Amino acid sequence: MGLTVKLIAHTTRAERVVAAAAKLCYSASPVRELFDGLDDDGIGGFLAKLRDSGHVSPFEHAGFTFAVEGVSRVATHQLVRHRIASFSQRSQRYVAMKGAACVVPPEISQNDEAARVFAESLAASRAAYEKLSALGIPREDARFILPHGVETSVIVTMNARELLHFFGLRLCRGAQWEIRNVARAMLSLAAAEAPGLFADAGPSCVRGACAERRKSCGKPYKNTKEVLEDK
Ligand SMILES: Cc1cc2nc3c(=O)[nH]c(=O)nc-3n(C[C@H](O)[C@H](O)[C@H](O)COP(=O)(O)OP(=O)(O)OC[C@H]3O[C@@H](n4cnc5c(N)ncnc54)[C@H](O)[C@@H]3O)c2cc1C
């Protein structure tokens, strides 16, 4: 089916919630006054100051839930390493994987001989899965023969602080291509809803020095827009 990422829910007025939470730390005013008193034009600048100063815990008040489909288990294995998040992933114990689709890396699909080898191996895996199932082997065991690239679906919820961390790691040019595609789609959706929260999101080079140091690719992104446009 190919990768699709959708933003299925998020905190309403997320930028305002984060900004009001931060203002509360420095003000004796009632919360309602702080929330309503925020000036739309000033929120982005205030959120940028919070990020620059490291006062990022208020970003935890804004949650974003994404549906990620047509993604490989290779990529979701990387995704679920992020611990400050919630996940629900399609089970290979409860859902039969007969004829399961598989993500084909572009390096393979663009190489005729490699694509042939891949397709043959995938067909053999699928056939073996079916034979094992026909022999009465339970799904939880038959699935061991499936390739790592088999497609799956996952719903992931992260708060904005964790998203900024996730984008920092997974949008670096050094990250693996498929998790970068997932992260880029998530950033694009989140930034469209709450631009002030994600104005300088992306790898460390967007904001200054490269965190990869000696392993730096030497091609720093100038800004978040460039990260989003890098396909
Ligand atoms: C390019 C790249 C290559 C990678 N290669 C490998 C690899 O070869 N092998 C491998 O196993 N992993 C690899 N990883 C995964 C990596 O080690 C992390 O597990 C993953 O990126 C999750 O990031 P995290 O631990 O910073 O953050 P999250 O789990 O997203 O947590 C966010 C932050 O919360 C804090 N935190 C969370 N849990 C704890 C805790 N228990 N104790 C203290 N602080 C905590 C940390 O500050 C952490 O940075 C790779 C990641 C990248 C981006």
The ligand as an SDF file (V2000), in Angstrom:
LIG
                    3D

 53 58  0  0  0  0  0  0  0  0999 V2000
   20.9780    6.8570   13.7390 C   0  0  0  0  0  0  0  0  0  0  0  0
   20.6120    5.9170   14.8420 C   0  0  0  0  0  0  0  0  0  0  0  0
   21.2290    4.6890   14.9530 C   0  0  0  0  0  0  0  0  0  0  0  0
   20.8940    3.7970   15.9830 C   0  0  0  0  0  0  0  0  0  0  0  0
   21.5170    2.5990   16.0520 N   0  0  0  0  0  0  0  0  0  0  0  0
   21.2180    1.7360   17.0380 C   0  0  0  0  0  0  0  0  0  0  0  0
   21.8510    0.4750   17.1510 C   0  0  0  0  0  0  0  0  0  0  0  0
   22.6920    0.1200   16.3540 O   0  0  0  0  0  0  0  0  0  0  0  0
   21.4700   -0.3560   18.1550 N   0  0  0  0  0  0  0  0  0  0  0  0
   20.5380    0.0000   19.0880 C   0  0  0  0  0  0  0  0  0  0  0  0
   20.2480   -0.7920   19.9960 O   0  0  0  0  0  0  0  0  0  0  0  0
   19.9160    1.1930   19.0140 N   0  0  0  0  0  0  0  0  0  0  0  0
   20.2300    2.0600   18.0190 C   0  0  0  0  0  0  0  0  0  0  0  0
   19.5770    3.2590   17.9400 N   0  0  0  0  0  0  0  0  0  0  0  0
   18.5180    3.5550   18.9150 C   0  0  0  0  0  0  0  0  0  0  0  0
   18.9840    4.5140   20.0350 C   0  0  0  0  0  0  0  0  0  0  0  0
   20.0320    3.9640   20.7850 O   0  0  0  0  0  0  0  0  0  0  0  0
   17.8150    4.8370   20.9670 C   0  0  0  0  0  0  0  0  0  0  0  0
   17.3570    3.6530   21.6020 O   0  0  0  0  0  0  0  0  0  0  0  0
   16.6340    5.4550   20.2540 C   0  0  0  0  0  0  0  0  0  0  0  0
   17.0590    6.4340   19.3500 O   0  0  0  0  0  0  0  0  0  0  0  0
   15.6810    6.0790   21.2810 C   0  0  0  0  0  0  0  0  0  0  0  0
   16.2280    7.3140   21.6730 O   0  0  0  0  0  0  0  0  0  0  0  0
   16.3960    7.7920   23.1540 P   0  0  0  0  0  0  0  0  0  0  0  0
   16.8340    6.6620   24.0200 O   0  0  0  0  0  0  0  0  0  0  0  0
   17.2370    9.0330   23.1860 O   0  0  0  0  0  0  0  0  0  0  0  0
   15.0520    8.4060   23.4840 O   0  0  0  0  0  0  0  0  0  0  0  0
   13.6020    8.0450   24.0130 P   0  0  0  0  0  0  0  0  0  0  0  0
   13.4020    6.6390   24.3800 O   0  0  0  0  0  0  0  0  0  0  0  0
   12.7560    8.6390   22.9660 O   0  0  0  0  0  0  0  0  0  0  0  0
   13.5790    8.8740   25.3460 O   0  0  0  0  0  0  0  0  0  0  0  0
   13.7140   10.3010   25.3340 C   0  0  0  0  0  0  0  0  0  0  0  0
   14.7260   10.7240   26.3590 C   0  0  0  0  0  0  0  0  0  0  0  0
   14.2220   10.3920   27.6520 O   0  0  0  0  0  0  0  0  0  0  0  0
   15.2990   10.0310   28.4960 C   0  0  0  0  0  0  0  0  0  0  0  0
   15.1310    8.6450   28.9180 N   0  0  0  0  0  0  0  0  0  0  0  0
   14.2010    7.7650   28.4540 C   0  0  0  0  0  0  0  0  0  0  0  0
   14.2930    6.5960   29.1090 N   0  0  0  0  0  0  0  0  0  0  0  0
   15.3220    6.7380   29.9790 C   0  0  0  0  0  0  0  0  0  0  0  0
   15.9320    5.8690   30.9240 C   0  0  0  0  0  0  0  0  0  0  0  0
   15.5250    4.6250   31.1210 N   0  0  0  0  0  0  0  0  0  0  0  0
   16.9460    6.3450   31.6570 N   0  0  0  0  0  0  0  0  0  0  0  0
   17.4030    7.6110   31.5030 C   0  0  0  0  0  0  0  0  0  0  0  0
   16.8840    8.4790   30.6130 N   0  0  0  0  0  0  0  0  0  0  0  0
   15.8600    8.0520   29.8660 C   0  0  0  0  0  0  0  0  0  0  0  0
   16.5990   10.2070   27.6920 C   0  0  0  0  0  0  0  0  0  0  0  0
   17.0890   11.5070   27.9020 O   0  0  0  0  0  0  0  0  0  0  0  0
   16.0980   10.0550   26.2600 C   0  0  0  0  0  0  0  0  0  0  0  0
   16.9570   10.6730   25.3160 O   0  0  0  0  0  0  0  0  0  0  0  0
   19.9170    4.1720   16.9340 C   0  0  0  0  0  0  0  0  0  0  0  0
   19.2880    5.4110   16.8240 C   0  0  0  0  0  0  0  0  0  0  0  0
   19.6190    6.2860   15.8020 C   0  0  0  0  0  0  0  0  0  0  0  0
   18.9180    7.6090   15.7030 C   0  0  0  0  0  0  0  0  0  0  0  0
  1  2  1  0
  2  3  1  0
  2 52  2  0
  3  4  2  0
  4  5  1  0
  4 50  1  0
  5  6  2  0
  6  7  1  0
  6 13  1  0
  7  8  2  0
  7  9  1  0
  9 10  1  0
 10 11  2  0
 10 12  1  0
 12 13  2  0
 13 14  1  0
 14 15  1  0
 14 50  1  0
 15 16  1  0
 16 17  1  0
 16 18  1  0
 18 19  1  0
 18 20  1  0
 20 21  1  0
 20 22  1  0
 22 23  1  0
 23 24  1  0
 24 25  2  0
 24 26  1  0
 24 27  1  0
 27 28  1  0
 28 29  2  0
 28 30  1  0
 28 31  1  0
 31 32  1  0
 32 33  1  0
 33 34  1  0
 33 48  1  0
 34 35  1  0
 35 36  1  0
 35 46  1  0
 36 37  1  0
 36 45  1  0
 37 38  2  0
 38 39  1  0
 39 40  1  0
 39 45  2  0
 40 41  1  0
 40 42  2  0
 42 43  1  0
 43 44  2  0
 44 45  1  0
 46 47  1  0
 46 48  1  0
 48 49  1  0
 50 51  2  0
 51 52  1  0
 52 53  1  0
M  END
$$$$
